[in-house]
């Protein structure tokens, strides 16, 4: 609940914030689009204000995007209309909720897994909602790779409500969580100059 309140409060500011690394963001979109198929039904959890969902939707049959913050979904819904892809739907739901339309061919979680309260529970929910052989594509901030002054500052920023609660993760720990949840990790990719946010291509065994 505390995390949802944080994102509801900052949603308007978040929507105005420019992308930190535009080139890396475009590379991420291109990578995701190359892994998705025109026949895929996709679920994105933690979609924020829906920008990525709207960019990836033309690559697939249908794109369902969810977020736990109602304010984020409200901003995302406002982007639908003339000119927007017709195959996108936004829904208010927590990352671990079961979503109508499952099982999906692919699930995406961009900049999310370090922010959830119960990572094993969320990964179990993702696994349940994927078809056998389905793709799980994630990009996660692994703060244990950050310099120690940044790691030391995060709890203070959270206590002052300048930042949301964060689960400290290393890349190895994230991979272990994915494997424990039943996924096969196929690739680990770093885009841009920051080395603490790996994109992991994983799959539910067929």
C-alpha angles and dihedrals in degrees: 000000000000091000092050091050090051093053093043089054097049098036096107092048091045091053091055095046113106120233110273095224111017094184093052090046092054090047089052091052092048091050092049092047090051091054096046124078130218089243095052126118105208135197121199117193120200092020096167111196093349102250095130092044091055091048095049099039095084088062095060144043096249135356121203113190126189138183134179093225114081091203091057092051090048090057091045092051090052089061092062117095137070110010096016121112110269094216097069127098126181123207136179107239139132119253092253097048122114109245127212111252097042138177097067130191091228140011123202127198113179119185090344117099095074088056102052120101096223112029097180090051092051093047090049089053091050091050092050092052096049125089115238106279090021123151125246112193119185140170113197135180108234101198094186086075091059124099113273095251089059092046090051092049098052097077090050093051090049093050090051090049092241090118136027123250109281130201108223108233139171120209090249091052091050091052090049091052090052093049092046088054090057101261128136111223110221104173142004116204133183118201128191126000098307114090097188100077109066122187107222123199108204134166139204107237114257 
